[in-house]
Amino acid sequence: MAKSSEQNPRHNLSTQHPHFMRRKDIENALRLSRSTIYEMMSQDKFPKQFRISQRSVAWRTLDIENYLNDLQDGQND
């Protein structure tokens, strides 16, 4: 049976950010700059954001946790 990082994430950001993370939350949690986040997104090396209102975007916390788990496993090179 294959392990699922959705069932047991090693990085548990969901305690502070239950469903969604805003860019500032990601910058603080991952210590990445705004420009680095968007550069990595343009290279498909970081999860994509989605629109939560006309002027706001966010990332799913689970997507960020999975990204971190993949980094730890060496799958996001």
MOPAC internal coordinates of N, CA, C and O (Angstrom, degrees):
PM7 1SCF
backbone

  N    0.0000 0     0.00 0     0.00 0    0    0    0
  C    1.4487 1     0.00 0     0.00 0    1    0    0
  C    1.5212 1   108.81 1     0.00 0    2    1    0
  O    1.2310 1   119.72 1   -53.48 1    3    2    1
  N    1.3023 1   118.14 1   126.52 1    3    2    1
  C    1.4596 1   122.99 1  -177.76 1    5    3    2
  C    1.5216 1   109.89 1   -73.93 1    6    5    3
  O    1.2310 1   121.85 1   -38.90 1    7    6    5
  N    1.3265 1   114.06 1   141.10 1    7    6    5
  C    1.4700 1   117.22 1   177.79 1    9    7    6
  C    1.5150 1   109.41 1   -76.53 1   10    9    7
  O    1.2310 1   120.79 1   -31.42 1   11   10    9
  N    1.2838 1   116.10 1   148.58 1   11   10    9
  C    1.4574 1   121.70 1   178.80 1   13   11   10
  C    1.5099 1   108.70 1  -120.17 1   14   13   11
  O    1.2310 1   120.75 1   -56.89 1   15   14   13
  N    1.3297 1   116.16 1   123.11 1   15   14   13
  C    1.4612 1   118.52 1   178.23 1   17   15   14
  C    1.5176 1   111.04 1   -69.73 1   18   17   15
  O    1.2310 1   120.02 1   164.24 1   19   18   17
  N    1.3423 1   117.57 1   -15.76 1   19   18   17
  C    1.4598 1   119.40 1   176.38 1   21   19   18
  C    1.5214 1   110.41 1   -72.19 1   22   21   19
  O    1.2310 1   119.99 1   149.99 1   23   22   21
  N    1.3369 1   117.63 1   -30.01 1   23   22   21
  C    1.4492 1   120.52 1  -178.39 1   25   23   22
  C    1.5256 1   112.01 1   -81.53 1   26   25   23
  O    1.2310 1   120.01 1   146.05 1   27   26   25
  N    1.3422 1   117.58 1   -33.95 1   27   26   25
  C    1.4442 1   120.54 1  -175.08 1   29   27   26
  C    1.5223 1   110.06 1  -144.67 1   30   29   27
  O    1.2310 1   119.93 1  -107.52 1   31   30   29
  N    1.3238 1   117.74 1    72.48 1   31   30   29
  C    1.4594 1   119.29 1  -177.86 1   33   31   30
  C    1.5200 1   111.60 1   -68.81 1   34   33   31
  O    1.2310 1   120.55 1   -41.85 1   35   34   33
  N    1.3227 1   116.56 1   138.15 1   35   34   33
  C    1.4639 1   120.64 1   177.15 1   37   35   34
  C    1.5177 1   110.59 1   -77.30 1   38   37   35
  O    1.2310 1   120.41 1   148.44 1   39   38   37
  N    1.3043 1   116.81 1   -31.56 1   39   38   37
  C    1.4610 1   121.37 1   176.86 1   41   39   38
  C    1.5172 1   107.03 1  -100.19 1   42   41   39
  O    1.2310 1   120.48 1   -64.63 1   43   42   41
  N    1.3069 1   116.70 1   115.37 1   43   42   41
  C    1.4538 1   119.99 1  -173.32 1   45   43   42
  C    1.5210 1   110.99 1  -111.06 1   46   45   43
  O    1.2310 1   120.66 1  -101.54 1   47   46   45
  N    1.3204 1   116.34 1    78.46 1   47   46   45
  C    1.4602 1   121.73 1   176.02 1   49   47   46
  C    1.5176 1   111.26 1   -77.31 1   50   49   47
  O    1.2310 1   120.37 1   165.26 1   51   50   49
  N    1.3339 1   116.91 1   -14.74 1   51   50   49
  C    1.4617 1   120.58 1  -174.10 1   53   51   50
  C    1.5197 1   113.20 1   -67.70 1   54   53   51
  O    1.2310 1   119.66 1   166.84 1   55   54   53
  N    1.3274 1   118.25 1   -13.16 1   55   54   53
  C    1.4642 1   118.71 1   176.40 1   57   55   54
  C    1.5186 1   110.90 1   -69.09 1   58   57   55
  O    1.2310 1   120.14 1   147.15 1   59   58   57
  N    1.3425 1   117.34 1   -32.85 1   59   58   57
  C    1.4616 1   121.02 1   178.47 1   61   59   58
  C    1.5217 1   112.16 1   -98.46 1   62   61   59
  O    1.2310 1   120.10 1   152.28 1   63   62   61
  N    1.3226 1   117.41 1   -27.72 1   63   62   61
  C    1.4617 1   122.61 1  -176.28 1   65   63   62
  C    1.5361 1   107.79 1  -131.01 1   66   65   63
  O    1.2310 1   119.78 1   -97.05 1   67   66   65
  N    1.3281 1   118.02 1    82.95 1   67   66   65
  C    1.4626 1   121.61 1  -170.19 1   69   67   66
  C    1.5344 1   115.83 1   -52.71 1   70   69   67
  O    1.2310 1   119.07 1   137.31 1   71   70   69
  N    1.3305 1   119.39 1   -42.69 1   71   70   69
  C    1.4602 1   119.70 1  -175.05 1   73   71   70
  C    1.5253 1   113.17 1  -127.64 1   74   73   71
  O    1.2310 1   120.86 1   138.54 1   75   74   73
  N    1.3017 1   115.96 1   -41.46 1   75   74   73
  C    1.4552 1   120.11 1  -172.98 1   77   75   74
  C    1.5244 1   110.75 1  -131.77 1   78   77   75
  O    1.2310 1   121.34 1   -27.81 1   79   78   77
  N    1.3220 1   115.04 1   152.19 1   79   78   77
  C    1.4581 1   121.10 1   175.39 1   81   79   78
  C    1.5146 1   108.71 1  -126.45 1   82   81   79
  O    1.2310 1   120.88 1   -46.08 1   83   82   81
  N    1.3076 1   115.93 1   133.92 1   83   82   81
  C    1.4561 1   121.23 1   174.42 1   85   83   82
  C    1.5253 1   108.27 1   -85.58 1   86   85   83
  O    1.2310 1   120.78 1   -12.49 1   87   86   85
  N    1.3227 1   116.12 1   167.51 1   87   86   85
  C    1.4666 1   120.04 1  -175.77 1   89   87   86
  C    1.5245 1   111.84 1   -58.35 1   90   89   87
  O    1.2310 1   119.90 1   136.40 1   91   90   89
  N    1.3088 1   117.79 1   -43.60 1   91   90   89
  C    1.4716 1   120.55 1   179.60 1   93   91   90
  C    1.5318 1   111.43 1   -61.09 1   94   93   91
  O    1.2310 1   120.38 1   142.95 1   95   94   93
  N    1.3367 1   116.89 1   -37.05 1   95   94   93
  C    1.4662 1   120.67 1   176.87 1   97   95   94
  C    1.5279 1   110.29 1   -61.81 1   98   97   95
  O    1.2310 1   120.78 1   137.11 1   99   98   97
  N    1.3244 1   116.12 1   -42.89 1   99   98   97
  C    1.4654 1   120.92 1  -179.59 1  101   99   98
  C    1.5200 1   110.15 1   -67.96 1  102  101   99
  O    1.2310 1   120.33 1   136.46 1  103  102  101
  N    1.3190 1   116.98 1   -43.54 1  103  102  101
  C    1.4650 1   120.39 1   178.10 1  105  103  102
  C    1.5330 1   110.44 1   -56.28 1  106  105  103
  O    1.2310 1   120.49 1   135.03 1  107  106  105
  N    1.3156 1   116.68 1   -44.97 1  107  106  105
  C    1.4656 1   121.10 1  -178.83 1  109  107  106
  C    1.5264 1   112.30 1   -70.86 1  110  109  107
  O    1.2310 1   120.05 1   136.42 1  111  110  109
  N    1.3093 1   117.52 1   -43.58 1  111  110  109
  C    1.4648 1   121.32 1  -176.48 1  113  111  110
  C    1.5262 1   112.20 1   -70.86 1  114  113  111
  O    1.2310 1   120.21 1   140.99 1  115  114  113
  N    1.3357 1   117.21 1   -39.01 1  115  114  113
  C    1.4547 1   121.05 1  -174.97 1  117  115  114
  C    1.5188 1   113.21 1  -102.58 1  118  117  115
  O    1.2310 1   120.19 1   172.21 1  119  118  117
  N    1.3233 1   117.24 1    -7.79 1  119  118  117
  C    1.4601 1   122.11 1  -177.67 1  121  119  118
  C    1.5192 1   111.69 1    58.11 1  122  121  119
  O    1.2310 1   121.40 1  -134.83 1  123  122  121
  N    1.3373 1   114.92 1    45.17 1  123  122  121
  C    1.4627 1   122.28 1   175.88 1  125  123  122
  C    1.5145 1   108.69 1  -113.22 1  126  125  123
  O    1.2310 1   120.70 1   -33.22 1  127  126  125
  N    1.3101 1   116.27 1   146.78 1  127  126  125
  C    1.4588 1   119.85 1   176.14 1  129  127  126
  C    1.5236 1   109.94 1   -82.20 1  130  129  127
  O    1.2310 1   121.23 1   -16.91 1  131  130  129
  N    1.3049 1   115.25 1   163.09 1  131  130  129
  C    1.4670 1   121.54 1   177.31 1  133  131  130
  C    1.5233 1   110.40 1   -56.49 1  134  133  131
  O    1.2310 1   120.70 1   132.24 1  135  134  133
  N    1.3252 1   116.27 1   -47.76 1  135  134  133
  C    1.4650 1   119.69 1  -177.47 1  137  135  134
  C    1.5249 1   111.43 1   -64.56 1  138  137  135
  O    1.2310 1   119.75 1   144.23 1  139  138  137
  N    1.3197 1   118.09 1   -35.77 1  139  138  137
  C    1.4667 1   121.07 1   177.88 1  141  139  138
  C    1.5226 1   110.66 1   -66.21 1  142  141  139
  O    1.2310 1   120.33 1   136.88 1  143  142  141
  N    1.3098 1   116.98 1   -43.12 1  143  142  141
  C    1.4725 1   120.61 1   179.20 1  145  143  142
  C    1.5278 1   109.87 1   -58.57 1  146  145  143
  O    1.2310 1   120.07 1   130.78 1  147  146  145
  N    1.3373 1   117.48 1   -49.22 1  147  146  145
  C    1.4628 1   120.32 1  -177.01 1  149  147  146
  C    1.5249 1   112.21 1   -70.82 1  150  149  147
  O    1.2310 1   120.06 1   146.17 1  151  150  149
  N    1.3169 1   117.50 1   -33.83 1  151  150  149
  C    1.4637 1   120.46 1   175.75 1  153  151  150
  C    1.5284 1   110.27 1   -64.34 1  154  153  151
  O    1.2310 1   120.61 1   134.59 1  155  154  153
  N    1.3282 1   116.43 1   -45.41 1  155  154  153
  C    1.4686 1   120.36 1   178.78 1  157  155  154
  C    1.5270 1   110.88 1   -64.48 1  158  157  155
  O    1.2310 1   120.00 1   142.66 1  159  158  157
  N    1.3306 1   117.61 1   -37.34 1  159  158  157
  C    1.4722 1   120.23 1   176.70 1  161  159  158
  C    1.5267 1   110.18 1   -62.26 1  162  161  159
  O    1.2310 1   120.14 1   138.29 1  163  162  161
  N    1.3348 1   117.33 1   -41.71 1  163  162  161
  C    1.4669 1   120.13 1  -178.44 1  165  163  162
  C    1.5201 1   111.82 1   -66.62 1  166  165  163
  O    1.2310 1   120.25 1   157.51 1  167  166  165
  N    1.3277 1   117.13 1   -22.49 1  167  166  165
  C    1.4601 1   122.53 1   178.01 1  169  167  166
  C    1.5274 1   111.92 1   -96.98 1  170  169  167
  O    1.2310 1   120.02 1  -170.32 1  171  170  169
  N    1.3200 1   117.56 1     9.68 1  171  170  169
  C    1.4713 1   123.47 1  -176.68 1  173  171  170
  C    1.5254 1   112.56 1    56.24 1  174  173  171
  O    1.2310 1   120.71 1  -143.30 1  175  174  173
  N    1.3311 1   116.25 1    36.70 1  175  174  173
  C    1.4566 1   121.30 1   178.42 1  177  175  174
  C    1.5194 1   112.42 1  -110.92 1  178  177  175
  O    1.2310 1   120.63 1  -174.77 1  179  178  177
  N    1.3240 1   116.41 1     5.23 1  179  178  177
  C    1.4615 1   121.73 1  -179.19 1  181  179  178
  C    1.5217 1   107.37 1  -146.33 1  182  181  179
  O    1.2310 1   119.89 1   -34.32 1  183  182  181
  N    1.3314 1   117.82 1   145.68 1  183  182  181
  C    1.4769 1   119.89 1  -179.87 1  185  183  182
  C    1.5244 1   112.18 1   -56.58 1  186  185  183
  O    1.2310 1   121.54 1   -32.95 1  187  186  185
  N    1.3123 1   114.66 1   147.05 1  187  186  185
  C    1.4657 1   120.87 1   179.15 1  189  187  186
  C    1.5221 1   110.18 1   -79.90 1  190  189  187
  O    1.2310 1   121.32 1   -32.86 1  191  190  189
  N    1.2962 1   115.08 1   147.14 1  191  190  189
  C    1.4571 1   122.17 1   174.87 1  193  191  190
  C    1.5263 1   109.73 1   -80.92 1  194  193  191
  O    1.2310 1   120.47 1   -11.73 1  195  194  193
  N    1.2998 1   116.71 1   168.27 1  195  194  193
  C    1.4583 1   120.79 1   171.93 1  197  195  194
  C    1.5176 1   108.63 1  -140.89 1  198  197  195
  O    1.2310 1   121.37 1   -23.94 1  199  198  197
  N    1.2970 1   114.98 1   156.06 1  199  198  197
  C    1.4595 1   121.78 1  -175.97 1  201  199  198
  C    1.5288 1   109.59 1   -80.30 1  202  201  199
  O    1.2310 1   120.98 1   -51.67 1  203  202  201
  N    1.3499 1   115.72 1   128.33 1  203  202  201
  C    1.4638 1   119.98 1   177.08 1  205  203  202
  C    1.5237 1   111.74 1  -106.49 1  206  205  203
  O    1.2310 1   120.54 1   167.32 1  207  206  205
  N    1.3183 1   116.57 1   -12.68 1  207  206  205
  C    1.4627 1   122.60 1   172.42 1  209  207  206
  C    1.5246 1   106.86 1  -160.31 1  210  209  207
  O    1.2310 1   120.34 1     1.43 1  211  210  209
  N    1.2868 1   116.95 1  -178.57 1  211  210  209
  C    1.4610 1   120.45 1  -176.99 1  213  211  210
  C    1.5264 1   112.19 1   -58.55 1  214  213  211
  O    1.2310 1   120.32 1   145.63 1  215  214  213
  N    1.3390 1   116.99 1   -34.37 1  215  214  213
  C    1.4648 1   120.20 1  -175.86 1  217  215  214
  C    1.5267 1   114.19 1  -119.23 1  218  217  215
  O    1.2310 1   119.81 1  -169.19 1  219  218  217
  N    1.3299 1   117.97 1    10.81 1  219  218  217
  C    1.4631 1   120.47 1  -175.09 1  221  219  218
  C    1.5188 1   111.49 1  -130.27 1  222  221  219
  O    1.2310 1   121.70 1   -36.34 1  223  222  221
  N    1.3302 1   114.36 1   143.66 1  223  222  221
  C    1.4603 1   120.61 1   175.04 1  225  223  222
  C    1.5195 1   108.31 1  -127.24 1  226  225  223
  O    1.2310 1   120.95 1   -17.94 1  227  226  225
  N    1.3244 1   115.79 1   162.06 1  227  226  225
  C    1.4621 1   121.63 1   177.98 1  229  227  226
  C    1.5220 1   108.48 1  -155.52 1  230  229  227
  O    1.2310 1   121.28 1    -9.26 1  231  230  229
  N    1.3172 1   115.15 1   170.74 1  231  230  229
  C    1.4494 1   122.69 1   174.95 1  233  231  230
  C    1.5175 1   107.36 1  -119.14 1  234  233  231
  O    1.2310 1   120.68 1   -33.33 1  235  234  233
  N    1.3220 1   116.30 1   146.67 1  235  234  233
  C    1.4688 1   119.48 1   173.98 1  237  235  234
  C    1.5171 1   108.12 1   -70.76 1  238  237  235
  O    1.2310 1   120.13 1   -48.53 1  239  238  237
  N    1.3149 1   117.36 1   131.47 1  239  238  237
  C    1.4554 1   121.79 1   179.20 1  241  239  238
  C    1.5224 1   110.58 1   -56.26 1  242  241  239
  O    1.2310 1   120.21 1   139.31 1  243  242  241
  N    1.3055 1   117.21 1   -40.69 1  243  242  241
  C    1.4644 1   120.84 1   179.79 1  245  243  242
  C    1.5296 1   111.59 1   -61.53 1  246  245  243
  O    1.2310 1   119.99 1   142.46 1  247  246  245
  N    1.3364 1   117.62 1   -37.54 1  247  246  245
  C    1.4636 1   120.43 1   177.44 1  249  247  246
  C    1.5282 1   110.90 1   -63.24 1  250  249  247
  O    1.2310 1   120.29 1   140.69 1  251  250  249
  N    1.3262 1   117.05 1   -39.31 1  251  250  249
  C    1.4647 1   121.19 1   179.47 1  253  251  250
  C    1.5314 1   109.67 1   -69.60 1  254  253  251
  O    1.2310 1   120.04 1   138.14 1  255  254  253
  N    1.3229 1   117.53 1   -41.86 1  255  254  253
  C    1.4671 1   120.59 1   176.87 1  257  255  254
  C    1.5251 1   110.67 1   -60.92 1  258  257  255
  O    1.2310 1   120.21 1   136.36 1  259  258  257
  N    1.3281 1   117.20 1   -43.64 1  259  258  257
  C    1.4656 1   120.57 1   178.59 1  261  259  258
  C    1.5246 1   111.17 1   -64.21 1  262  261  259
  O    1.2310 1   120.28 1   141.16 1  263  262  261
  N    1.3308 1   117.08 1   -38.84 1  263  262  261
  C    1.4626 1   121.94 1   176.13 1  265  263  262
  C    1.5283 1   109.84 1   -58.49 1  266  265  263
  O    1.2310 1   120.23 1   132.40 1  267  266  265
  N    1.3284 1   117.16 1   -47.60 1  267  266  265
  C    1.4627 1   120.97 1   179.77 1  269  267  266
  C    1.5227 1   111.62 1   -63.90 1  270  269  267
  O    1.2310 1   120.25 1   139.45 1  271  270  269
  N    1.3140 1   117.12 1   -40.55 1  271  270  269
  C    1.4682 1   120.73 1   177.95 1  273  271  270
  C    1.5249 1   110.68 1   -63.59 1  274  273  271
  O    1.2310 1   120.47 1   138.50 1  275  274  273
  N    1.3316 1   116.70 1   -41.50 1  275  274  273
  C    1.4668 1   120.25 1   177.57 1  277  275  274
  C    1.5234 1   111.01 1   -63.82 1  278  277  275
  O    1.2310 1   120.06 1   140.30 1  279  278  277
  N    1.3239 1   117.49 1   -39.70 1  279  278  277
  C    1.4655 1   120.90 1   175.78 1  281  279  278
  C    1.5209 1   110.87 1   -59.47 1  282  281  279
  O    1.2310 1   121.37 1   135.28 1  283  282  281
  N    1.3125 1   114.99 1   -44.72 1  283  282  281
  C    1.4545 1   120.36 1  -179.39 1  285  283  282
  C    1.5283 1   110.88 1   -63.12 1  286  285  283
  O    1.2310 1   120.69 1   144.58 1  287  286  285
  N    1.3245 1   116.29 1   -35.42 1  287  286  285
  C    1.4608 1   121.42 1   179.93 1  289  287  286
  C    1.5161 1   112.37 1   -83.53 1  290  289  287
  O    1.2310 1   120.06 1   175.89 1  291  290  289
  N    1.3502 1   117.49 1    -4.11 1  291  290  289
  C    1.4679 1   121.48 1   179.84 1  293  291  290
  C    1.5108 1   114.13 1    77.25 1  294  293  291
  O    1.2310 1   119.95 1  -156.25 1  295  294  293
  N    1.3333 1   117.70 1    23.75 1  295  294  293
  C    1.4672 1   121.83 1  -176.95 1  297  295  294
  C    1.5048 1   113.20 1   -97.13 1  298  297  295
  O    1.2310 1   118.95 1  -179.36 1  299  298  297
  N    1.3127 1   119.60 1     0.64 1  299  298  297
  C    1.4597 1   121.10 1  -174.56 1  301  299  298
  C    1.5233 1   111.58 1  -119.47 1  302  301  299
  O    1.2310 1   120.49 1  -145.65 1  303  302  301
  N    1.3356 1   116.67 1    34.35 1  303  302  301
  C    1.4633 1   121.31 1  -177.65 1  305  303  302
  C    1.4896 1   112.43 1   -74.11 1  306  305  303
  O    1.2310 1   120.10 1   180.00 1  307  306  305

